[in-house]
Amino acid sequence: YHIDLYRVESEKDLVGLGIEEIINDKNNIVAIEWAEKLKRLMPKKRIDIKFYYEKENSRKLTFSLTT
């Protein structure tokens, strides 16, 4: 699954979308953009990937495992 939360302004916007069911199903692989907007809904066990601009044509990625 790919979930893009760019336009989400609050957790209220997420009600009824089924996101909790998607991210809590252990059989799913889910990529979430703007995941910080999920706040309390974020699973404890996950891999966070952060992208950083270094130069015009250069990016840095960091990976961290949260358990």
N, C-alpha and C positions, 0 to 999 in steps of 0.2 A: 504494500500500500504506500502511496505518497499522499501526505497531508500537508497542505500549505496554509499556514495560519496568518499570513501577512495582514489580511483585512480584519482579523478578529480584534475587537477592542476590549472584551472582557470575557470571563468564563461563562457568563450568561449566554453569549453567542454560540457556545458549544453544546448547549442543552439540546437533546433530541437528535444529534447528528450521528450517534453511534460510535463516537471516537473511543470511549472507554472500552467498549466491547472489542474494538479492533486492536487497541494496544495491549489489552489484557489477555488476548488469545495467544498462547505460547507457540502456536503453529504459524503465526503471521510474522513477516518481516515488514517493518514499518519505518519509512523515512519521513521525518517531520521537520519542515522548515518553520522557523520562528517558534520552536518548541518551548521556549521560556514562557510563552503565553498560556501553556497548559497548567503551569504552577503545580498545584496539589495532585493533578491527574497523571503527572509523569511517573512512569514505572521506576521502581528503585533499581532494578537490574537493567542496565542499558549501556550502549556505547554512544558517547557524545563525540561528534565531529565538528570542529570549528574551523572556519575559513577566514584567513586574514589576507588583506591586500598588502603586498610588499612593494611592488612596483607596478607600472602599467600592465606588463605582461607576466607578472610573477605573483603567485599565491603561496601561502603557507597553510598547511593543514595540521591540526593536532587531533589526536585520538585519545580518549580516556574511557576507561571501563569503570562503571559504577555498579556496585553490587549491594 
